[in-house]
């Protein structure tokens, strides 16, 4: 029920400031614009900007997700600096793991933002609004063996957030966005919930898939036919049922 978003992996410095993150964002030496000078350390701000943009076009809410990489500074240790410099100049690995020589660490993550009215009310279902338990429910479906520990983050609402653990390892978080952060992203007045998980720990159960149904009304036909008295009714039913027609659903 979520819509996939594909956002830029780089953004402005305000992302880190507005979310209260201090994760050592990687600065670009030659950014395309002032709004894209840093590699993202979280998928969340890009989705929040997209949600705010949808709001300006009249959306009452929505549910977005993205699967992508986040980036962190990973300065090579002293004994690897020579190898790292050679790798950057020549591309030669020299027996080392290239990932340790890049100076940047990439992590693949899944991000979700629920905002405002996630699902409008229908004749048989109530309106669904964004909240902590909606975000936690999605996290539980993505990571069946997840453990939720009440911990806060600078951008999350105290008491309405949790850190996701698999075993003893922290693998993400889920919760409602802090109202002050929502205001900074132009989402004042909307409930906003989000989650972010390492993609490697996500093991969602496959969803049941249904056959597409025909979206036209059924038509019944009463046909009278003459056959020999010796023809059994069962033979006639089998003959009709064997017709190569996708429109025939039932014969009596």
Buried (B, 14 or more C-beta within 10 A) or exposed (E): EBEEBEBEBBBBEEBBEBBEBEBEBBEEEEBEEEBBBBBBBBBBBBBBBBBBEBBEEEBEBBBBBBBBBBBBBBEBEEEBEEBBEBBEEEEEEEEBEEEBBBEEBBEEBBBBBBBBBBBEEEEEEEEBBBBBEBBBEBBBBBBEEBEBEEBBBEBBBEEBBBBBBBEEEEBBBBBBBBBEBBEBBBBEEBBBBBBBBBBEBBEEEEEEEEEEEEEEEEEEEEEEEEEEEEEEEEEEEEEBEEEEEEEEEEEE
